[in-house]
Amino acid sequence: MKEAYFTPDRVEEQATQMLLGIENSIRQHQMRIAKGRAALLIVDMQDYFLQESSHAFVPSAPAIIPAVKMLKQAFETTQQQIILTRHINSPGDAGMMGRWWKELIDRDNPLSRITECLNTDSDTILEKTQYDAFHKTALGNILETRKVRQLVICGLIANLCCETTARSAFVRGYEVVLAVDGTATYNADLHRATLLNLAHGFASLVLTKHLLAELQ
């Protein structure tokens, strides 16, 4: 079931309440931004998930755009690595996704583009074919070249590409941070499940305002 559990005027409050609701079930670790060794990964902020005309529209996705933009601007200001992923599939590289989903996001689909709300002119755009942004991409090499040890993740979809990539980053030795109000999925139950899973063994859960304070 789809629901707009995040709304533009209350997303920070709603994310805070979500965290408070699970605080007794998660393991929190002290989080400090590793300035100079951190990177921002903006996952699949594509019109395919952001436009109401799309069958894959995520109702809460528009509400996280301001947080994603603020994080992007903060990483730009501090001259730290920013990477945006764009999910693109063909029948030849989709694998199980071709069987699991009724439609693939192919390159010719105009909704496959990253939202114009994010200025990507000078950013690294990484195309991926699976949930995991490390799978058969240059992400690992990019992070290694920049000596990145901490990955801040925001974007879509929280319980699919964001969570899978966070787990993959963890097993590769990266400290993972998830922006709670900078990610979204189809309903609150799915988002809450991702937070529980990641906080128990993979990532620190942080509100955007706390990340911004760390970056100042």
C-alpha positions as CSV (number, residue, x, y, z in Angstrom):
1,M,0.0,0.0,0.0
2,K,1.3,3.5,-0.9
3,E,1.0,6.4,1.5
4,A,2.5,9.8,2.0
5,Y,3.9,9.3,5.5
6,F,6.3,12.1,4.9
7,T,4.8,15.5,3.9
8,P,6.8,18.6,2.9
9,D,5.7,20.7,5.8
10,R,6.3,18.1,8.5
11,V,9.0,15.7,7.2
12,E,11.5,16.4,9.9
13,E,8.9,16.0,12.7
14,Q,7.6,12.8,11.1
15,A,11.1,11.3,10.7
16,T,11.8,12.2,14.4
17,Q,8.7,10.5,15.5
18,M,9.6,7.4,13.5
19,L,13.0,7.3,15.2
20,L,11.5,7.8,18.6
21,G,9.1,4.9,17.9
22,I,11.9,2.4,17.4
23,E,14.6,3.8,19.7
24,N,14.4,0.9,22.1
25,S,14.9,-1.6,19.3
26,I,18.0,-0.1,17.6
27,R,21.7,0.1,18.3
28,Q,22.9,3.7,17.9
29,H,26.6,4.5,17.5
30,Q,28.1,7.9,17.9
31,M,28.3,9.6,14.5
32,R,30.8,12.3,13.4
33,I,31.3,13.3,9.9
34,A,34.7,12.3,8.7
35,K,35.5,15.6,7.0
36,G,37.7,15.1,3.9
37,R,37.0,11.4,3.9
38,A,33.2,11.4,3.5
39,A,31.1,11.1,0.4
40,L,27.4,11.8,-0.3
41,L,25.6,9.1,-2.3
42,I,22.3,10.4,-3.7
43,V,20.4,7.3,-4.8
44,D,18.0,7.2,-7.8
45,M,16.3,10.6,-7.4
46,Q,14.7,10.0,-10.8
47,D,11.4,11.2,-12.2
48,Y,10.3,7.6,-12.4
49,F,9.8,7.7,-8.6
50,L,9.1,11.4,-8.2
51,Q,6.4,12.1,-10.8
52,E,2.8,11.3,-10.0
53,S,2.2,10.2,-13.6
54,S,4.5,7.2,-13.0
55,H,3.1,3.9,-11.7
56,A,6.3,3.7,-9.5
57,F,5.6,7.1,-7.9
58,V,6.7,7.2,-4.2
59,P,4.2,9.5,-2.5
60,S,6.7,10.6,0.2
61,A,9.5,11.2,-2.3
62,P,8.7,14.9,-3.1
63,A,8.9,15.7,0.6
64,I,12.6,14.6,0.9
65,I,13.8,16.8,-2.0
66,P,14.7,19.8,0.3
67,A,16.8,17.6,2.6
68,V,18.6,16.0,-0.3
69,K,19.3,19.5,-1.8
70,M,20.6,20.8,1.5
71,L,22.9,17.8,1.9
72,K,24.2,18.2,-1.6
73,Q,24.8,21.9,-1.1
74,A,26.7,21.2,2.2
75,F,28.9,18.6,0.5
76,E,29.6,21.0,-2.3
77,T,30.5,23.8,0.1
78,T,32.9,21.6,1.9
79,Q,34.3,20.2,-1.4
80,Q,33.6,16.6,-0.6
81,Q,32.7,13.9,-3.1
82,I,29.1,13.7,-4.3
83,I,27.8,10.8,-6.4
84,L,24.3,10.4,-7.9
85,T,23.1,7.1,-9.1
86,R,20.7,6.5,-12.0
87,H,19.0,3.2,-12.3
88,I,18.8,2.0,-15.9
89,N,18.0,-1.5,-17.1
90,S,18.0,-3.5,-20.3
91,P,16.7,-7.1,-20.7
92,G,20.4,-8.2,-20.9
93,D,21.5,-6.8,-17.6
94,A,18.3,-6.8,-15.5
95,G,18.7,-10.3,-14.1
96,M,16.1,-11.1,-11.5
97,M,14.7,-7.6,-11.7
98,G,13.4,-8.5,-15.1
99,R,11.3,-11.2,-13.5
100,W,10.4,-9.4,-10.3
101,W,9.1,-6.1,-11.7
102,K,6.5,-5.6,-14.4
103,E,8.5,-2.9,-16.0
104,L,12.2,-2.0,-16.4
105,I,13.5,1.5,-16.3
106,D,15.1,1.7,-19.7
107,R,17.3,4.4,-21.1
108,D,14.7,5.7,-23.5
109,N,12.1,6.3,-20.8
110,P,12.0,10.1,-20.2
111,L,11.2,9.4,-16.6
112,S,14.6,7.7,-16.1
113,R,16.3,11.1,-15.8
114,I,17.4,12.5,-12.5
115,T,15.1,15.2,-11.3
116,E,15.7,18.7,-12.5
117,C,15.4,19.8,-8.9
118,L,19.0,18.7,-8.4
119,N,21.6,20.6,-10.4
120,T,24.0,17.8,-11.6
121,D,26.1,19.7,-14.1
122,S,29.4,19.2,-12.2
123,D,28.5,15.9,-10.3
124,T,29.5,12.3,-10.9
125,I,26.5,10.3,-12.3
126,L,26.8,6.6,-11.8
127,E,24.5,4.3,-13.8
128,K,23.5,1.1,-12.1
129,T,21.5,-2.0,-13.0
130,Q,20.7,-3.5,-9.6
131,Y,19.7,-2.4,-6.1
132,D,23.3,-2.4,-5.0
133,A,25.1,0.7,-6.3
134,F,28.4,-1.2,-6.0
135,H,27.4,-4.0,-8.3
136,K,29.3,-3.9,-11.5
137,T,29.9,-0.1,-11.2
138,A,32.8,2.2,-10.6
139,L,31.6,3.3,-7.2
140,G,34.2,1.4,-5.2
141,N,37.0,2.7,-7.4
142,I,35.7,6.3,-7.1
143,L,35.6,6.1,-3.3
144,E,39.0,4.4,-3.1
145,T,40.6,7.0,-5.3
146,R,39.2,9.8,-3.1
147,K,40.2,7.9,0.1
148,V,36.6,7.9,1.3
149,R,35.9,5.9,4.4
150,Q,32.4,7.2,5.3
151,L,29.3,7.1,3.0
152,V,26.3,9.3,3.7
153,I,23.2,7.8,1.9
154,C,20.0,9.6,0.9
155,G,17.5,9.1,-1.9
156,L,15.2,6.4,-3.1
157,I,14.0,3.7,-2.5
158,A,14.8,3.3,1.2
159,N,14.1,-0.4,1.6
160,L,15.5,-1.4,-1.8
161,C,18.4,0.5,-3.3
162,C,19.3,2.5,-0.3
163,E,19.3,-0.4,2.2
164,T,21.0,-2.8,-0.2
165,T,23.7,-0.3,-1.0
166,A,24.2,0.5,2.7
167,R,24.7,-3.2,3.5
168,S,27.1,-3.5,0.6
169,A,29.1,-0.5,1.8
170,F,29.3,-1.9,5.3
171,V,30.8,-5.2,4.2
172,R,33.3,-3.3,2.2
173,G,34.5,-1.5,5.3
174,Y,32.8,1.9,4.9
175,E,31.1,3.6,7.9
176,V,27.6,4.1,6.7
177,V,25.2,7.0,7.6
178,L,21.6,7.1,6.5
179,A,19.7,10.4,6.3
180,V,16.3,9.3,7.8
181,D,14.4,12.3,6.4
182,G,16.4,12.2,3.2
183,T,15.1,8.8,2.2
184,A,11.7,7.5,1.4
185,T,9.8,4.4,0.3
186,Y,6.2,3.4,-0.4
187,N,4.9,3.3,3.2
188,A,5.9,3.9,6.8
189,D,6.1,0.2,7.6
190,L,8.7,-0.4,4.9
191,H,10.8,2.6,6.0
192,R,10.6,1.6,9.6
193,A,11.8,-1.9,8.8
194,T,14.8,-0.5,6.9
195,L,15.7,1.7,9.9
196,L,15.5,-1.3,12.2
197,N,17.5,-3.5,9.9
198,L,20.3,-0.9,9.3
199,A,20.6,0.4,12.8
200,H,20.9,-3.1,14.2
201,G,24.0,-3.9,12.3
202,F,24.9,-1.7,9.4
203,A,24.4,2.1,9.7
204,S,23.9,5.2,11.8
205,L,20.5,6.8,11.5
206,V,20.7,10.6,11.4
207,L,18.4,13.5,10.7
208,T,19.5,15.9,8.0
209,K,19.7,18.8,10.4
210,H,22.3,16.9,12.5
211,L,24.3,16.0,9.4
212,L,24.3,19.7,8.3
213,A,25.5,20.8,11.8
214,E,28.4,18.3,11.5
215,L,29.3,19.6,8.1
216,Q,29.6,23.2,9.3
